[in-house]
Amino acid sequence: MIEWSNESGNGQQLHQIGLQANPSPTYPQQGVIGPEHRLKRFCRCMSRGAPKKSKESRLERPKNLLDAVRMPGWEKQLYRRQPFNDTYSGGDECFLNELRKNVSVVKYSWCSAVLGAFHLTTHLNVVLLYFVLFEAIYNENMHFDTLLWSYVGITVSCYLFYNSVLRPKDEMRKKWEELRDFLTLFVFGYALTPIIRTLTTTISTDTIYALAIIFALVSCIFHDYGIRAPIVSTPVSVSCGLCSSVLLISRLKDSSSAFLLLAISFSQHSLSPIFQNALMNKYSRMQALLGLILSGLSCVTLWEMNAVLSIIWAIVVIFVVVICPLLLIRLQHRKSTIHGPWDEAVPARSASDLLK
């Protein structure tokens, strides 16, 4: 046990209870502190206590956004070490001061809405005409050579028009690689068509038709209509479209017609979106004219098969092209979105810009 006592004239002396301290040894060298002096210094610091922090050194939390702005070094930036909590957003009083409404809302005109509706109906008509074409081949109402040359003529014409007018200049080098991949897929498809045609022959015809329609509808839902949306998925759309085609060609009698239908299905689900989106971006009115022509062709071909189906399809096209844009224009002013400090941070620069 160590004890300190203050005696006049002698200063502070060390006493040990029950033990007489030996005189401390002398140190001949100057500047060397002995154990007694070290212990005195330690006890003096302990008696004074820990130094108190000044008010300036303490970390002050801002009460509102104005106080936070006045504090030096505070900035509303992500991933920067600052003297604030992670959940701090300006205080309770100023939390809603940054509230903004309808920041990213896009207001459409009736003309732009109709053009977008025609873009949708173009793909729907293409899918419908594929089923009509299958019905004609299945009932032997169309000759194979006529269908073959019609398909080749339409495909080559669209490919030349896309390369000469619609394709961006920075992608001109890819056209020969795409043509090579296209021909390679067609060669493998022609070689494997006899096997593909027999995959679903044991399934009943009613089940085949029902599954083909379901897969076609799923393909239309995930189809790329030129809009950035989470639901858009080109692999899912192409896969479902090809599944629908594989189910249908199992009902055909020869492999040549099956291969031709398989090639048409691949073109309309994989290559047609690229052509239609480029046409929509550059010549939107031409895209609307194409959708109008295909709608009339679908109604005429359906009329020869069943008049009721033709009328129903005409009503569907009118609803999509006329009624839906009117509803969008009428109801878009009711849309209300709020933005504020609770939103997720969005980087001002993309990763590609940082790498440049």
C-alpha positions as a printed NumPy array, in Angstrom:
array([[   0.   ,    0.   ,    0.   ],
       [   1.378,    3.371,   -1.045],
       [   0.643,    6.609,    0.832],
       [   1.586,   10.235,    0.287],
       [   2.041,   12.928,    2.966],
       [   2.946,   16.58 ,    2.652],
       [   5.535,   17.786,    5.234],
       [   6.679,   21.369,    5.474],
       [  10.152,   22.032,    4.227],
       [  10.713,   18.522,    3.016],
       [   8.187,   18.288,    0.152],
       [   6.477,   15.029,   -0.749],
       [   7.979,   11.868,    0.785],
       [   7.2  ,    8.239,    0.13 ],
       [   6.196,    6.018,    3.09 ],
       [   5.487,    2.33 ,    2.995],
       [   3.315,    0.803,    5.67 ],
       [   5.003,   -2.206,    7.224],
       [   8.159,   -1.873,    5.143],
       [  11.049,    0.548,    5.424],
       [  12.048,    1.838,    2.019],
       [  15.701,    1.599,    1.216],
       [  17.35 ,    4.751,    0.118],
       [  17.191,    5.101,   -3.602],
       [  20.448,    4.5  ,   -5.4  ],
       [  22.302,    7.369,   -6.849],
       [  22.556,    7.79 ,  -10.58 ],
       [  25.782,    9.325,  -11.718],
       [  24.483,   10.139,  -15.165],
       [  22.63 ,   13.384,  -15.624],
       [  19.137,   13.366,  -17.035],
       [  18.301,    9.82 ,  -15.752],
       [  15.066,    9.647,  -13.726],
       [  14.97 ,    7.134,  -10.916],
       [  12.032,    4.886,   -9.878],
       [  11.054,    7.238,   -7.028],
       [  10.675,   10.201,   -9.349],
       [   8.692,    8.135,  -11.812],
       [   6.289,    7.009,   -9.097],
       [   5.86 ,   10.59 ,   -7.876],
       [   5.033,   11.778,  -11.371],
       [   2.507,    8.943,  -11.861],
       [   0.73 ,    9.631,   -8.534],
       [   0.622,   13.378,   -9.255],
       [  -1.164,   12.678,  -12.546],
       [  -3.577,   10.297,  -10.895],
       [  -4.459,   12.828,   -8.187],
       [  -5.266,   15.491,  -10.765],
       [  -7.629,   13.21 ,  -12.714],
       [  -8.182,   12.824,  -16.467],
       [  -8.243,   16.084,  -18.421],
       [ -11.695,   17.258,  -19.345],
       [ -12.577,   17.832,  -22.974],
       [ -13.379,   21.339,  -23.948],
       [ -16.664,   22.278,  -25.505],
       [ -14.909,   22.972,  -28.792],
       [ -13.503,   19.442,  -28.975],
       [ -16.817,   17.739,  -28.389],
       [ -18.783,   16.426,  -31.401],
       [ -21.933,   18.437,  -31.765],
       [ -24.895,   16.953,  -33.565],
       [ -26.845,   19.344,  -35.792],
       [ -30.447,   19.879,  -34.875],
       [ -31.698,   20.784,  -38.325],
       [ -30.536,   21.111,  -41.908],
       [ -29.532,   24.78 ,  -41.569],
       [ -27.253,   24.031,  -38.628],
       [ -25.77 ,   21.125,  -40.527],
       [ -24.984,   23.29 ,  -43.519],
       [ -23.292,   25.866,  -41.319],
       [ -21.047,   23.239,  -39.806],
       [ -17.736,   23.147,  -41.675],
       [ -17.068,   20.039,  -43.692],
       [ -20.679,   18.763,  -43.967],
       [ -21.801,   17.85 ,  -47.461],
       [ -24.701,   15.821,  -48.724],
       [ -22.585,   13.21 ,  -50.473],
       [ -22.468,    9.451,  -50.39 ],
       [ -19.508,    7.438,  -49.046],
       [ -17.776,   10.323,  -47.298],
       [ -16.83 ,   10.213,  -43.622],
       [ -18.747,   12.976,  -41.833],
       [ -19.679,   13.694,  -38.177],
       [ -23.288,   12.587,  -38.659],
       [ -25.273,    9.408,  -38.263],
       [ -26.062,    7.312,  -41.323],
       [ -29.766,    7.979,  -40.834],
       [ -29.373,   11.749,  -40.561],
       [ -31.424,   13.615,  -43.184],
       [ -31.72 ,   17.156,  -41.915],
       [ -33.64 ,   16.826,  -38.663],
       [ -37.324,   16.426,  -37.948],
       [ -38.207,   20.012,  -38.795],
       [ -36.493,   20.119,  -42.186],
       [ -37.088,   16.513,  -43.221],
       [ -39.886,   17.376,  -45.655],
       [ -38.359,   20.614,  -46.928],
       [ -36.73 ,   18.718,  -49.795],
       [ -39.96 ,   17.004,  -50.824],
       [ -40.458,   17.064,  -54.594],
       [ -43.301,   15.659,  -56.642],
       [ -43.391,   14.224,  -60.152],
       [ -39.714,   14.773,  -60.857],
       [ -39.32 ,   11.939,  -63.384],
       [ -42.857,   11.825,  -64.742],
       [ -43.025,   11.915,  -68.546],
       [ -46.146,   13.456,  -70.035],
       [ -47.154,   11.839,  -73.318],
       [ -49.148,   13.366,  -76.124],
       [ -51.943,   11.493,  -77.818],
       [ -49.91 ,   11.14 ,  -81.022],
       [ -46.897,    9.593,  -79.268],
       [ -49.171,    7.251,  -77.322],
       [ -50.842,    6.064,  -80.541],
       [ -47.466,    5.455,  -82.193],
       [ -46.381,    3.376,  -79.213],
       [ -49.633,    1.413,  -79.372],
       [ -49.008,    0.659,  -83.051],
       [ -45.558,   -0.598,  -82.123],
       [ -47.216,   -3.063,  -79.749],
       [ -49.861,   -4.181,  -82.239],
       [ -47.182,   -4.801,  -84.887],
       [ -45.662,   -7.626,  -82.87 ],
       [ -49.07 ,   -8.975,  -81.854],
       [ -50.094,   -9.139,  -85.505],
       [ -46.853,  -10.894,  -86.422],
       [ -47.521,  -13.575,  -83.784],
       [ -51.124,  -13.959,  -84.929],
       [ -50.086,  -14.293,  -88.596],
       [ -47.662,  -17.037,  -87.574],
       [ -50.558,  -19.1  ,  -86.194],
       [ -52.577,  -18.38 ,  -89.342],
       [ -49.608,  -19.533,  -91.438],
       [ -49.343,  -22.74 ,  -89.439],
       [ -53.036,  -23.402,  -89.972],
       [ -52.626,  -22.909,  -93.736],
       [ -49.664,  -25.314,  -93.896],
       [ -51.381,  -27.846,  -91.658],
       [ -54.474,  -27.883,  -93.902],
       [ -52.267,  -27.842,  -97.05 ],
       [ -53.797,  -24.583,  -98.264],
       [ -50.397,  -23.051,  -99.111],
       [ -47.668,  -24.483, -101.281],
       [ -44.216,  -24.89 ,  -99.771],
       [ -42.345,  -23.133, -102.596],
       [ -44.587,  -20.066, -102.388],
       [ -44.036,  -19.789,  -98.656],
       [ -40.289,  -20.342,  -98.984],
       [ -39.674,  -17.646, -101.593],
       [ -41.973,  -15.222,  -99.805],
       [ -40.006,  -15.68 ,  -96.595],
       [ -36.651,  -15.31 ,  -98.353],
       [ -37.79 ,  -12.164, -100.171],
       [ -39.153,  -10.473,  -97.044],
       [ -36.094,  -11.402,  -94.958],
       [ -33.552,  -10.208,  -97.509],
       [ -35.47 ,   -6.962,  -98.136],
       [ -35.664,   -6.145,  -94.413],
       [ -31.983,   -7.001,  -93.935],
       [ -30.858,   -4.725,  -96.774],
       [ -33.118,   -1.891,  -95.601],
       [ -31.801,   -2.202,  -92.061],
       [ -28.143,   -2.149,  -93.131],
       [ -28.544,    0.74 ,  -95.564],
       [ -30.937,    2.992,  -93.6  ],
       [ -31.539,    1.931,  -90.007],
       [ -28.263,    0.491,  -88.776],
       [ -26.037,    2.959,  -86.853],
       [ -22.719,    3.759,  -88.498],
       [ -20.671,    2.497,  -85.564],
       [ -22.212,   -0.985,  -85.963],
       [ -21.534,   -1.455,  -89.675],
       [ -18.598,   -3.756,  -88.928],
       [ -20.869,   -6.251,  -87.178],
       [ -23.096,   -6.995,  -90.169],
       [ -20.863,   -9.716,  -91.617],
       [ -20.493,  -11.409,  -88.219],
       [ -24.268,  -11.338,  -87.716],
       [ -24.841,  -12.766,  -91.192],
       [ -22.381,  -15.581,  -90.473],
       [ -24.094,  -16.41 ,  -87.152],
       [ -27.497,  -16.287,  -88.842],
       [ -26.457,  -18.751,  -91.552],
       [ -24.788,  -21.041,  -88.979],
       [ -27.97 ,  -21.251,  -86.919],
       [ -30.025,  -22.01 ,  -89.991],
       [ -27.705,  -24.825,  -91.045],
       [ -27.839,  -26.437,  -87.593],
       [ -31.605,  -25.892,  -87.471],
       [ -32.076,  -27.627,  -90.81 ],
       [ -29.936,  -30.581,  -89.67 ],
       [ -31.792,  -30.983,  -86.348],
       [ -35.342,  -30.336,  -87.587],
       [ -36.229,  -34.064,  -87.983],
       [ -35.313,  -34.602,  -84.333],
       [ -37.024,  -31.444,  -83.075],
       [ -40.216,  -32.284,  -84.941],
       [ -40.611,  -35.583,  -83.089],
       [ -40.038,  -34.264,  -79.56 ],
       [ -43.724,  -33.704,  -78.747],
       [ -45.483,  -36.139,  -81.067],
       [ -46.812,  -38.207,  -78.147],
       [ -48.68 ,  -35.232,  -76.632],
       [ -52.31 ,  -34.718,  -77.581],
       [ -53.171,  -32.057,  -80.155],
       [ -55.398,  -30.032,  -77.792],
       [ -52.617,  -29.818,  -75.244],
       [ -50.174,  -28.788,  -77.969],
       [ -52.388,  -25.929,  -79.118],
       [ -53.07 ,  -24.733,  -75.576],
       [ -49.385,  -24.751,  -74.613],
       [ -48.398,  -23.051,  -77.876],
       [ -50.821,  -20.188,  -77.211],
       [ -49.644,  -19.844,  -73.603],
       [ -45.974,  -19.717,  -74.608],
       [ -46.772,  -17.179,  -77.334],
       [ -48.538,  -14.921,  -74.816],
       [ -45.613,  -15.172,  -72.404],
       [ -43.271,  -14.272,  -75.26 ],
       [ -45.351,  -11.166,  -76.006],
       [ -45.237,  -10.11 ,  -72.341],
       [ -41.415,  -10.258,  -72.111],
       [ -40.838,   -8.993,  -75.647],
       [ -38.495,   -6.047,  -76.249],
       [ -40.666,   -3.131,  -77.402],
       [ -37.851,   -0.6  ,  -77.151],
       [ -38.658,    0.387,  -73.554],
       [ -36.315,   -0.007,  -70.605],
       [ -38.351,   -1.917,  -68.056],
       [ -37.578,   -4.713,  -65.567],
       [ -40.083,   -7.008,  -67.257],
       [ -38.277,   -6.894,  -70.609],
       [ -36.225,  -10.047,  -71.161],
       [ -35.098,  -10.975,  -74.657],
       [ -33.862,  -14.499,  -73.699],
       [ -37.222,  -15.351,  -72.105],
       [ -39.153,  -13.942,  -75.048],
       [ -37.102,  -15.797,  -77.659],
       [ -37.149,  -19.052,  -75.676],
       [ -40.931,  -18.989,  -75.211],
       [ -41.455,  -18.133,  -78.876],
       [ -39.287,  -21.031,  -80.004],
       [ -41.04 ,  -23.375,  -77.567],
       [ -44.367,  -22.397,  -79.098],
       [ -42.965,  -23.116,  -82.565],
       [ -41.515,  -26.491,  -81.517],
       [ -44.916,  -27.508,  -80.172],
       [ -46.675,  -26.534,  -83.388],
       [ -44.281,  -28.126,  -85.877],
       [ -44.802,  -31.509,  -84.226],
       [ -48.227,  -31.585,  -85.917],
       [ -46.778,  -31.194,  -89.431],
       [ -46.173,  -34.105,  -91.764],
       [ -42.846,  -33.234,  -93.426],
       [ -39.59 ,  -31.827,  -92.108],
       [ -39.241,  -29.126,  -94.794],
       [ -42.353,  -27.268,  -93.68 ],
       [ -41.318,  -27.761,  -90.052],
       [ -37.905,  -26.214,  -90.707],
       [ -39.461,  -23.26 ,  -92.53 ],
       [ -41.843,  -22.556,  -89.643],
       [ -38.954,  -22.865,  -87.191],
       [ -36.897,  -20.372,  -89.216],
       [ -39.813,  -17.925,  -89.367],
       [ -40.292,  -18.204,  -85.606],
       [ -36.614,  -17.506,  -84.982],
       [ -36.741,  -14.465,  -87.269],
       [ -39.84 ,  -12.94 ,  -85.712],
       [ -38.707,  -13.361,  -82.088],
       [ -34.951,  -12.754,  -82.387],
       [ -34.403,  -10.511,  -85.433],
       [ -37.736,   -8.721,  -85.748],
       [ -37.368,   -6.731,  -82.464],
       [ -34.087,   -5.21 ,  -83.672],
       [ -35.661,   -4.1  ,  -86.95 ],
       [ -38.877,   -2.799,  -85.388],
       [ -37.145,   -0.841,  -82.613],
       [ -34.753,    0.782,  -85.076],
       [ -37.678,    1.658,  -87.366],
       [ -39.632,    3.058,  -84.425],
       [ -36.742,    5.256,  -83.281],
       [ -35.986,    6.67 ,  -86.733],
       [ -39.276,    6.53 ,  -88.641],
       [ -42.102,    6.212,  -86.134],
       [ -44.812,    7.033,  -88.668],
       [ -43.576,    4.276,  -90.955],
       [ -43.777,    1.899,  -88.003],
       [ -47.395,    2.961,  -87.449],
       [ -48.138,    2.38 ,  -91.142],
       [ -46.601,   -1.092,  -90.901],
       [ -48.736,   -1.881,  -87.868],
       [ -51.852,   -0.683,  -89.685],
       [ -51.094,   -2.869,  -92.721],
       [ -50.452,   -5.93 ,  -90.573],
       [ -53.659,   -5.318,  -88.604],
       [ -55.7  ,   -5.229,  -91.808],
       [ -53.948,   -8.357,  -93.109],
       [ -54.65 ,  -10.198,  -89.844],
       [ -58.353,   -9.299,  -89.96 ],
       [ -58.667,  -10.431,  -93.588],
       [ -56.934,  -13.77 ,  -93.024],
       [ -58.958,  -14.414,  -89.883],
       [ -62.168,  -13.598,  -91.749],
       [ -61.467,  -16.459,  -94.153],
       [ -61.051,  -18.822,  -91.21 ],
       [ -63.693,  -17.527,  -88.807],
       [ -65.629,  -14.256,  -89.022],
       [ -66.127,  -14.08 ,  -85.247],
       [ -62.392,  -14.267,  -84.591],
       [ -61.804,  -11.515,  -87.139],
       [ -64.302,   -9.197,  -85.438],
       [ -62.85 ,   -9.926,  -82.007],
       [ -59.338,   -9.189,  -83.232],
       [ -60.474,   -5.907,  -84.826],
       [ -62.016,   -4.867,  -81.503],
       [ -58.787,   -5.726,  -79.69 ],
       [ -56.706,   -3.652,  -82.131],
       [ -59.062,   -0.659,  -81.823],
       [ -58.98 ,   -0.896,  -78.035],
       [ -55.165,   -0.986,  -77.945],
       [ -54.618,    1.744,  -80.558],
       [ -57.431,    4.179,  -79.692],
       [ -58.927,    3.536,  -76.25 ],
       [ -55.707,    2.847,  -74.321],
       [ -53.942,    6.079,  -75.458],
       [ -57.045,    8.077,  -74.521],
       [ -57.065,    6.521,  -71.055],
       [ -53.362,    7.273,  -70.655],
       [ -53.788,   10.932,  -71.612],
       [ -56.827,   11.302,  -69.389],
       [ -55.315,    9.702,  -66.295],
       [ -51.674,   10.739,  -66.485],
       [ -52.278,   14.009,  -64.578],
       [ -53.364,   11.949,  -61.57 ],
       [ -50.009,   10.276,  -61.28 ],
       [ -48.101,   11.5  ,  -58.224],
       [ -44.614,   10.445,  -57.221],
       [ -42.672,   11.889,  -54.282],
       [ -38.925,   12.304,  -53.966],
       [ -36.884,   13.454,  -51.005],
       [ -33.874,   12.732,  -48.791],
       [ -35.139,    9.185,  -48.216],
       [ -34.484,    8.199,  -51.838],
       [ -31.522,    6.065,  -52.727],
       [ -28.45 ,    7.913,  -53.911],
       [ -27.939,    7.916,  -57.664],
       [ -24.355,    8.284,  -58.929],
       [ -23.865,   11.404,  -61.017],
       [ -21.293,    9.654,  -63.217],
       [ -21.471,    6.15 ,  -64.582],
       [ -18.732,    3.541,  -64.348],
       [ -17.887,    3.951,  -68.037],
       [ -17.289,    7.679,  -67.518],
       [ -14.965,    6.983,  -64.603],
       [ -12.887,    4.562,  -66.671],
       [ -12.332,    7.11 ,  -69.439]])
